[in-house]
Amino acid sequence: MTDLSTRLRDLATRLATEDKTNRTFINGNAPDLSDLDTTAKSNLVEALNELKGLVDAAAAAAAAKAAIDDAAVSSTTKTYSIDKISALITAAIDGVVAGAPTAINTLNELATAIGDDANFAATITAALGNRVRVDTAAQGLTEPQKGNARTNIGAAAAADVGVTDTDFVAIFEAGLS
């Protein structure tokens, strides 16, 4: 059985790998949006919307010179309709979002979801290291940590329980005599 720490590390690694793949897909090998030919460099959706606006303007200008033909692959005399161009851009955005819930379908929303923590995996790993373990008797907790753990799980300290090796049968027998 894989423990939670390993599973969370695996999740963080997978998220980082997917993020890197998306960045490479969107932006070549640049680790951010700096290589995009847009003024919106901090938000992918804004950059795509800016590109859509540029494409819309270019399509309108081209439409004045060329015939609209959504079936044309490449032509100097024909262009896609604005509907076709918008559909292509929407498909590109959907490809980047890949069905993510709307609450975390941008890199900024994903960053917010993990607390804008660039070291999320290390933070989670450190937090898991501070948990009370049940798979070992020698975790090496300090006395304050032990006290906090007992408080958090509602356990009494050994000193509060009293002597645990009392021979209650002997006391009972003595009480009978």
N, C-alpha and C positions, 0 to 999 in steps of 0.2 A: 504494500500500500504506500503510495507516494504521500509525503507529508505536505501540509499547507505551504510551508516556506518554499519548498521545491516547486510546487504548483504556481505560486505567485511569481517566483523568479522566472519560471518558464513563460508565464503570461507576459511579464514585463519584457522579456527577450523577444517574444513573438510580436508584441505591439511595436517595439522599436524596429524590428525587421520589416514589418508591414509599413511603418512610417517611412523608413529609408527607401523601400521599394516605391512608395507613392511619390516621394520627393524626386527620385531618379526618373520615374515615369513623367512627372510634370515638368521637371526642371533640369533635365540632364543629370549631371553628377553633383550639381551645387547642393549644399546641405540646407539651403534656405531659398527664398524666392528672389534673391538678388539678380539672377540672370533673366528674369522675365522681362519682356519688352513692354512693360507697363509702368505707370507711376505708382500703382498700388503694390507695394513690395511686402507689406506686413500681413496681408490677408488674402488667401488663395481665392476665396469667393469674390472679393472685391476686384481682384486682378482679372478673374474670368468675366465678371460683369463689365469691366472696362474694355476687355477684348471684344466682348459682345457688342458694346456700343461702337467700337471702331469698325467692327465687321458690318454692323447695321448701316453706319454712315458710308462705308465703302460700297456696300451692296446698293444703297440708294444711288450713289454716284455712278456705279457701273450699270445699273438698270437704265439710267438715262442714255447710256451709250450702247448697251448690249441687250439682246433678247433674253428673257428669263427662260431657263430650261433646267429643271431640277434633275434631269437625267444626264446632263452634260458632265463629263469627268474633268476635262481641262480644255478651256477654250478662251480665245480673246474676243469672241463675238457673242458668247452666251454666258450667263451667270445663274447662280442659284437664286431662288426666291428668298425673301426674308424669312418666310416660314421654314424653309429647308435649312437655312443657316442657323436659325434659332433652335431648330430641332437637333442639329449637329452639336451646337454648344451645350444644350441641355443634356444630350447624351454624354458629352465629355464630363460635365459636372457630375452626372449620375455615376459615371465610371470611377471618378475620384472618390465620391461619397460611398459607393459600393453598398448601398442599402443600410447604412448606419442610421440609427434613430436620429431624428431631427435635433435632439438635445446635444448630440455629440458628433455632428456630421461635418464639422470643420476642425482644422488643426487647433484653432484657438479654443473652441469648445472642449476638445479633448484635453488640451493643456489645463483648462479651468477645472475639468473633471478630476484631474490628478493633482490639483492644488498648485498649478503653475510651478511644479517642482521638476527642474531639469535633471535631478538625481533621484527620481521617483523609485527606481529599483533599489538603490542603496538605502533610501529612507525606509522603504517597506522591509528590506532585509534587516536593517538595524532594529526596527520596531518588533519584528518577529523574534529577534534575538533576545528581546527584553520580556518575552512572554514566560509564564510559568509552564515549565515542561512537565509532561506526565510520562515521558518515555525514559527518564533517567532519574536516579535518586541523588545524583551529585551534580546539580546544575551550577553550583558555585555562587549562589545568591548572597548578597550582603545581608546583614541583620535588618536594615531598613527595608530592603527589597522583600525579604521574607515576611516582614510585618505587613507590608502593603499587599502582598499576595494573599496572606491569611484574611485580611480585611476584605479584599475584593471577592473572595470566594466564601466568606462567612465562616472561616475555620478558627478554632481557638488555638492559642499558642500552647506549647507543651507545659509551660509554667502555670498557665491558667487551668489546665486539666488536672494537675496534681500528679502524685506518684502513680505511674501506670503499671508497676510490677507488684502491687499490693496483692497479697494472698487472701482474697475475700473468703475463700472456703475456710481457711484457718480462723479468720475472725468470726465467721458464722458458727463454726464448731465451738469456739471459745464462748460464744454467746449462749450456746445451749447448755453449757455446764454451769 
